[in-house]
């Protein structure tokens, strides 16, 4: 009986692991932390963050191994001026598999510079959707930030498979913003903290004025990228359609964070999509991309002549 019980426990442990949504790689860099701090702490933190992200269920859906979302979190830490208190930047990246190929299309590529937190070695990393700030706001801020970005990753992934499918996860991210930890050194959660932060991203994602963005995400990925293997011309036409939708959004609502967020890390992919397009389509793409992704305008000009 004991063997049967152990087998059942092992089976459900494996099933639970397979059901997780994310295949995340977590790295913690401490090169900027002073020499008076034991760097072993950050290896422990890296292991704890890895478990926190990968071992937790973030949705009600079960993901097969090949459905897991590839993502990475790079936490670059520096001393915060007080014992066990640190400032950090967090680089978040995620990618989506393209149908019938081994290619992973970048979805999130963002640097969040506003991460302050308190951590002592072997401190448990806790997060509760109903009590985001926890007992110690500074200690809870790191998991709140990570949970926020996980919901953004999930929301965009769901958006790419069904129209506005990511809204439940964007709402979870907004709940984290509304209930976020507060403190003198904590920032990135408020409208007045800047024009490009966690507050403004989820505000854009849930603002009814920007619903065209979600239409464009679905058209770009499901109708566009997913068709490129079997029907390249159709897929490319759909991607042009998505860019036109984003251009309409930009014309009606210039300088929105969500538009800049979409194009971060997309330039190389878009160059590949249109580099072999017929001249007329390539010219149309070039005109749109130079308006929509100004930071990469020269790249498009050079490579889509």
C-alpha positions as CSV (number, residue, x, y, z in Angstrom):
1,X,0.0,0.0,0.0
2,X,2.8,2.4,0.8
3,X,4.4,1.8,-2.6
4,X,1.0,2.5,-4.3
5,X,0.6,5.7,-2.2
6,X,4.1,6.9,-3.2
7,X,3.4,6.1,-6.8
8,X,0.2,8.1,-6.7
9,X,2.0,11.1,-5.1
10,X,4.8,10.9,-7.7
11,X,2.3,10.8,-10.5
12,X,0.4,13.8,-9.4
13,X,3.7,15.7,-8.7
14,X,4.7,15.0,-12.3
15,X,1.3,16.0,-13.7
16,X,1.4,19.2,-11.7
17,X,4.9,20.0,-13.1
18,X,3.7,19.4,-16.6
19,X,0.7,21.5,-16.1
20,X,2.7,24.7,-15.3
21,X,2.4,27.5,-17.9
22,X,6.0,28.7,-18.0
23,X,9.4,27.4,-19.0
24,X,11.3,30.3,-17.3
25,X,15.1,30.8,-17.0
26,X,16.0,33.0,-14.0
27,X,19.3,34.7,-13.5
28,X,20.4,37.0,-10.7
29,X,23.5,39.1,-11.3
30,X,25.2,40.8,-8.3
31,X,28.3,42.4,-9.9
32,X,27.2,45.8,-8.7
33,X,26.7,44.8,-5.1
34,X,29.5,45.8,-2.6
35,X,32.1,43.3,-1.4
36,X,30.8,43.4,2.1
37,X,27.8,41.3,1.1
38,X,28.0,37.5,0.8
39,X,27.3,36.8,-2.9
40,X,26.0,33.3,-2.0
41,X,22.8,35.1,-1.0
42,X,22.1,35.8,-4.7
43,X,22.5,32.2,-5.8
44,X,19.9,31.3,-3.1
45,X,17.7,34.1,-4.4
46,X,18.0,32.8,-8.0
47,X,17.0,29.3,-6.9
48,X,14.1,30.6,-4.9
49,X,12.9,32.8,-7.8
50,X,13.2,29.9,-10.2
51,X,10.9,27.8,-7.9
52,X,8.6,30.7,-7.3
53,X,8.0,31.2,-11.1
54,X,8.2,27.7,-12.5
55,X,6.5,25.6,-9.7
56,X,3.5,27.8,-9.2
57,X,0.2,27.6,-11.2
58,X,-0.6,31.0,-12.6
59,X,-3.8,30.1,-14.5
60,X,-6.6,27.5,-14.4
61,X,-5.4,25.9,-17.6
62,X,-3.1,22.9,-17.9
63,X,-0.2,23.4,-20.4
64,X,1.4,20.4,-22.2
65,X,5.2,20.4,-22.3
66,X,5.3,21.8,-25.8
67,X,2.8,24.5,-24.9
68,X,4.8,26.0,-22.1
69,X,5.7,29.7,-22.6
70,X,9.5,30.3,-23.0
71,X,10.5,33.3,-20.9
72,X,13.5,34.6,-19.0
73,X,14.0,37.0,-16.0
74,X,17.3,38.7,-15.5
75,X,17.6,40.5,-12.1
76,X,20.6,42.8,-12.0
77,X,21.1,43.8,-8.3
78,X,23.0,46.6,-6.6
79,X,23.1,47.7,-2.9
80,X,20.3,49.7,-1.6
81,X,22.0,51.5,1.2
82,X,20.4,49.6,4.0
83,X,21.0,46.0,5.3
84,X,19.3,43.4,3.1
85,X,17.8,46.1,0.9
86,X,18.6,46.2,-2.8
87,X,17.8,48.1,-5.9
88,X,17.6,46.3,-9.2
89,X,16.7,46.2,-12.8
90,X,14.7,43.4,-14.2
91,X,14.9,42.3,-17.9
92,X,11.8,40.3,-19.0
93,X,11.7,38.4,-22.2
94,X,9.1,35.9,-23.6
95,X,8.6,34.2,-26.9
96,X,5.8,32.3,-28.7
97,X,6.3,29.3,-30.9
98,X,5.2,29.8,-34.5
99,X,2.9,27.1,-35.9
100,X,4.7,24.3,-37.9
101,X,8.2,25.6,-37.2
102,X,10.8,25.7,-34.5
103,X,10.9,29.5,-34.6
104,X,10.1,31.4,-31.4
105,X,8.7,34.8,-32.0
106,X,9.6,37.5,-29.4
107,X,6.6,38.8,-27.5
108,X,8.0,40.6,-24.5
109,X,11.4,42.3,-24.4
110,X,11.4,44.9,-21.6
111,X,13.8,46.4,-19.1
112,X,12.1,47.4,-15.8
113,X,14.4,49.7,-13.9
114,X,12.2,50.3,-10.9
115,X,12.7,47.2,-8.7
116,X,13.5,47.8,-5.0
117,X,13.3,44.9,-2.5
118,X,14.4,43.5,0.8
119,X,15.8,40.0,0.9
120,X,17.6,37.9,3.5
121,X,19.1,34.5,2.6
122,X,16.5,31.7,2.7
123,X,13.7,34.2,3.1
124,X,10.5,32.6,1.7
125,X,9.2,34.3,-1.4
126,X,5.4,34.8,-0.9
127,X,2.7,36.2,-3.1
128,X,-1.0,36.5,-2.6
129,X,-3.4,38.1,-5.1
130,X,-5.6,39.1,-2.2
131,X,-2.8,40.6,-0.1
132,X,-0.2,41.8,-2.6
133,X,1.7,44.1,-0.2
134,X,2.1,41.4,2.5
135,X,3.4,42.1,6.0
136,X,6.5,44.0,4.8
137,X,5.9,46.0,1.6
138,X,9.6,46.2,0.7
139,X,10.0,42.4,1.1
140,X,6.8,41.8,-0.9
141,X,7.8,44.1,-3.8
142,X,10.0,41.7,-5.6
143,X,7.3,39.0,-5.9
144,X,4.7,41.6,-6.8
145,X,6.8,42.8,-9.7
146,X,7.5,39.3,-10.9
147,X,3.9,38.2,-10.6
148,X,2.8,41.4,-12.5
149,X,5.1,40.5,-15.4
150,X,4.0,36.9,-15.4
151,X,0.5,38.0,-15.9
152,X,1.5,40.4,-18.7
153,X,3.3,37.5,-20.4
154,X,0.3,35.2,-20.0
155,X,-2.1,37.9,-21.2
156,X,-0.2,38.6,-24.4
157,X,0.2,34.9,-25.1
158,X,-3.5,34.3,-24.7
159,X,-4.2,37.4,-26.9
160,X,-2.2,35.9,-29.7
161,X,-4.4,32.8,-29.8
162,X,-7.8,34.3,-29.3
163,X,-9.2,37.8,-29.7
164,X,-8.8,39.7,-26.4
165,X,-8.1,36.3,-24.7
166,X,-5.6,37.8,-22.4
167,X,-7.9,40.2,-20.6
168,X,-8.3,38.0,-17.4
169,X,-4.5,38.2,-16.9
170,X,-4.3,41.9,-17.6
171,X,-7.0,42.4,-15.0
172,X,-4.9,40.3,-12.5
173,X,-1.9,42.6,-13.4
174,X,-4.0,45.6,-12.8
175,X,-5.1,44.2,-9.4
176,X,-1.4,44.0,-8.5
177,X,-0.9,47.6,-9.5
178,X,-3.9,48.8,-7.5
179,X,-2.8,46.8,-4.4
180,X,1.0,47.2,-4.9
181,X,3.4,47.7,-2.0
182,X,4.0,51.3,-1.0
183,X,7.2,52.8,0.5
184,X,9.7,55.5,0.2
185,X,12.0,53.5,-2.2
186,X,9.3,51.7,-4.1
187,X,8.3,53.0,-7.5
188,X,6.9,52.0,-10.9
189,X,3.4,51.3,-9.7
190,X,1.9,54.8,-9.9
191,X,0.8,57.1,-12.8
192,X,3.1,59.9,-11.5
193,X,6.2,57.6,-11.3
194,X,6.7,58.2,-15.0
195,X,5.2,57.8,-18.5
196,X,6.7,54.3,-19.2
197,X,6.1,52.0,-16.2
198,X,4.0,49.1,-14.9
199,X,1.0,51.3,-14.2
200,X,0.8,52.7,-17.8
201,X,1.4,49.4,-19.5
202,X,-1.5,47.7,-17.9
203,X,-3.6,50.9,-18.2
204,X,-3.1,50.8,-21.9
205,X,-3.8,47.1,-22.2
206,X,-7.2,47.5,-20.5
207,X,-8.1,50.9,-21.8
208,X,-11.1,50.6,-24.2
209,X,-9.6,53.3,-26.4
210,X,-6.8,50.9,-27.3
211,X,-8.8,47.7,-28.2
212,X,-7.3,47.8,-31.7
213,X,-4.0,46.7,-30.1
214,X,-5.5,43.4,-29.1
215,X,-7.0,42.9,-32.6
216,X,-3.5,43.6,-34.0
217,X,-1.9,41.0,-31.7
218,X,-4.3,38.3,-32.8
219,X,-4.0,39.1,-36.4
220,X,-0.2,39.4,-36.3
221,X,0.3,36.0,-34.6
222,X,-2.6,33.7,-35.3
223,X,-3.5,34.9,-38.8
224,X,0.0,36.1,-39.8
225,X,3.0,34.4,-38.3
226,X,1.2,31.1,-37.9
227,X,0.5,31.1,-41.6
228,X,4.1,31.9,-42.8
229,X,5.2,28.2,-43.1
230,X,2.4,27.0,-45.3
231,X,1.0,30.2,-46.9
232,X,3.8,32.8,-46.7
233,X,2.0,35.4,-48.9
234,X,-1.2,35.1,-46.9
235,X,0.7,35.3,-43.6
236,X,2.6,38.4,-44.8
237,X,-0.6,40.1,-46.0
238,X,-2.1,39.5,-42.5
239,X,0.9,41.0,-40.8
240,X,0.6,44.1,-43.0
241,X,-3.0,44.2,-41.9
242,X,-1.9,44.1,-38.3
243,X,0.6,46.9,-38.9
244,X,-2.1,49.0,-40.5
245,X,-4.3,48.4,-37.4
246,X,-1.4,49.6,-35.2
247,X,-1.0,52.6,-37.4
248,X,-4.6,53.5,-37.0
249,X,-4.2,53.2,-33.2
250,X,-1.1,55.3,-33.3
251,X,-2.8,58.0,-35.4
252,X,-5.7,58.2,-33.0
253,X,-3.6,57.8,-29.8
254,X,0.0,58.9,-30.5
255,X,2.9,58.0,-28.1
256,X,1.1,55.2,-26.2
257,X,3.4,52.9,-24.2
258,X,1.7,49.8,-25.5
259,X,2.8,50.5,-29.0
260,X,6.4,51.0,-28.1
261,X,6.3,47.9,-25.9
262,X,5.1,45.8,-28.9
263,X,8.0,46.8,-31.1
264,X,10.8,46.2,-28.6
265,X,12.8,43.3,-29.9
266,X,10.6,42.9,-33.1
267,X,12.8,44.6,-35.7
268,X,14.8,41.6,-36.8
269,X,11.8,39.4,-37.1
270,X,9.9,42.1,-39.2
271,X,13.0,42.5,-41.5
272,X,13.0,38.7,-42.1
273,X,9.2,38.7,-42.8
274,X,9.4,41.4,-45.4
275,X,12.9,41.0,-46.8
276,X,11.7,38.5,-49.5
277,X,8.3,40.2,-50.1
278,X,7.3,41.6,-53.5
279,X,8.6,45.2,-54.0
280,X,5.1,46.8,-53.5
281,X,4.5,44.9,-50.2
282,X,8.1,45.6,-49.0
283,X,7.6,49.3,-49.8
284,X,4.3,49.4,-47.9
285,X,5.9,47.6,-44.9
286,X,8.8,50.0,-44.9
287,X,6.6,53.0,-44.8
288,X,4.5,51.6,-41.9
289,X,7.5,50.4,-39.9
290,X,9.4,53.7,-40.1
291,X,6.4,55.5,-38.6
292,X,5.5,52.9,-36.0
293,X,9.0,51.8,-34.8
294,X,11.0,55.0,-34.9
295,X,13.9,53.7,-32.9
296,X,14.6,51.0,-35.6
297,X,13.7,53.2,-38.6
298,X,17.3,53.2,-40.0
299,X,17.5,49.4,-39.7
300,X,14.3,49.1,-41.7
301,X,15.5,51.6,-44.3
302,X,18.8,49.8,-44.7
303,X,17.5,46.3,-44.9
304,X,14.1,46.7,-46.7
305,X,15.3,48.8,-49.6
